[in-house]
Amino acid sequence: MSDDSEEIPVTAAKPDSPIHVTGTDHMTLIGSNEEDTVEFYRDLLGMPLVLRQPNLDDPDSTHLFFDTGDGRIITFFVTDDRQSNPQPHRHRAGSVHHLSFSIDPERFADVKQALDEAGHGYNEFDRGIFHSLYTRDHNGLVIELATDKYDVPDDRRGEVLATAQRIRVEDGSDFAEAEHLEAALEELGIDSEPVELPDAPTGAGVE
């Protein structure tokens, strides 16, 4: 497989495009029913339910708005007569593979315990520059709970990742690792201490 980095540049610089979005406003998914959706996203993951109203495009369904923790919103269209289906999704072009939410690294062990107690199995992986737990919601959607190995400022995340990418390519590594992230932070003059996380497999090649 060719290295796409030689064909398509990876950079935090804004492209010469006619539109520049300013951030993520919200993501909307087709949910099942309100009770199961609230139980998973509010009662387990801790997202406040901040707005409930009729779906403006389909008044027969309800639109639920959850705060993911930083003011960014995830919403669901639900109906009381739609049953949850925990079977894994079949992926195709255009489908959602997974959603990833940030968790506090100091509560990593607590999060695993909470998933265990709620009966939600999970896989734990060291992804090089971050550490993740993968579970599924009540409708079989893969949910990633990720924590960075270093505290990266939100407003400089793209810059840090693009710099780590350049360092990774120069190093000849297959994927970004903690050492590349650390070098990027140092190059950019960002002070950040590493967090303590358990050892885990990379999960490379695991679906």
N, C-alpha and C positions, 0 to 999 in steps of 0.2 A: 504494500500500500504506500503510495507517495505521501510525502509530508505536505499537507495543505498549506502549512505556514509559508512555503516558498511560492505559493500561487495567490493566496488571499491574505493580505496583511492583517495581523492582529494588533490592534492599537486602541488606546483609550481616547484618542483624538476623535472629535466629532467628524463624521463623514460629510462629504459634499453632497448632501441629499436635500430634497425640497422640503422635508418635514423633519423636525427634531422634537421628539416627545420629551416631556419633562419628568417622567417617572411613571411608576405603576399606580394607577388609580384604584382599580379593583379587577378581580377575576371572577367570572360567574360560571358555575357548574350546574348541571341538571342533577338535583338531589332526589332522594326518595321521599320520605315523610319528615315532618318537622320534629317529632319526638326523637327519632334516631339520629337526625342530623345535629340537634342540640346536644344530645347525650355525648356524641363523639367530639364535636368541635368546641363546645363550651365546657361540658362537664369533665372531659378527659384532657383535652389539649389546652384548656384554660382561655379560650377566646371569648370575650364578652359579646353577647348578642346585642348589637347597638341599634338595630332598626329592623322592623318587621312591617311589611305592607303588601297589598296585592301586587302581583306581577303586572306591570303596566301594559305589557303586550298580551297577557293572558290572565284576566281577572279571576279565573277559576283556580289559579295556583298562587302560592304565597312566596314572596321574595324575602329571604333572610339575609341580613348583613352581619358579619362577624369582624371584629377588630383583631388582626393577627398579632398585635403587640406593639407595632410602631406606627399605628395610624393607617397602615395599608389594610385594605378591606378585601375579604373574600365573601362572595355571596352565592346563595343556592336558590334555585326554583324548586319548590316542594309542593306535594299534594298529599293529603291525609290518606288517600286510597292507594298510594304507590308504596309497595313493599320494598324493603332493603334487600339487596342481593350481594352477598359477600364474595361471590365468585370472582376470580381475577379477570381483569379486562383483557380483551384481545386487541393487540396494538396494530394500527395501520397508519399510513401517512395522514397527518392531520389530527390524530387522536392525542389525548393527554397521556404521557408516560407516567409522570409522577408530579406531585407538588412537594416543595421543600420549605420547611419552616425552621427558623433559628431557635435554638434553645440555649440556656445558660450553661456553660461548661461546668460550673460548680454544682449544678443540679443533675449532671449526667446520670449518676447512679440512681438518683431518685426517679428520674424519668423512666429508666429501665424497670424499676420496681413497680411504678404505676402501670406501665404497659402489661407487666406480668399479672398484676392484681386484677386488671380489667379484662384479662383473657385475650389480649392482642399480642400474638407472637411477633417477633422482630428478628432482623439480622443486623449485626453490628460490623461496620467496615471502617478501616483507616483509609481514607481517600487521598492521602498525601498531604494536601494543604488544609483539609478539614476532616472531621470525624463524624460518622453518621449512623443513625439507627433507621432501618426501613421497616415499616409496618403497613397495614392496610386499614382503610376506614370501613364503615359498615356496608359500603357498596363496592368493595373490592379495589378501590383506587389506592395506588401505592402512595404512601405518605413518608417523606424523608424528614427526619428531625436531625438537623445538622448543627455542629458547632465548629467555629474556626479554631485553628491551633494557635493563632495570634489574634489579638483584638485589632481588627482592621476598621478604621473610621469609615462610616457609610459613604461619605462624600468623596472618598478616595479609593473605594473598592475596585472600580474598573481600572484605575491607574495602577494599583498594586497588582492586580491579576495580569494585566497586559505586560507589566515589567517582569513578573515571575515567568510568564510565557516566553519572553525573549531569553531570559536566563536559562530556562529549561531547554530550549532549542540549542543554545550555545553549548550547553552541557551534554547534549546528545541523549537526554533522558526521554523515555517513552511518555511519561506523564509528570505533571507538576508535583513536587514533593515539598515537605516542610522546609528543607534547606533552600529551595528556590524562593519560597515565600519570605523566609528570613532575610535572604540576600536582597530581595526587592524592597522590603521595608527599610533595610539599612541604606540602600542606594537612594531611596526617596526621602531619607531623613525622618522616618516615622518611628517613634519610640513605642515598642510594644513587647511585653513579656510573654513568653510561651505559657500555655495552660497545660496542666497535667491531665492526661487522658490515658485510658488503658490501652494495652496492645491489642490489636485486632488485625485480621487479614485484610488485604486490599480489596478483595471481592472482584478483582479484574476478571472479566469474562463471565461473570455470574449475572444472569438475567433476573 
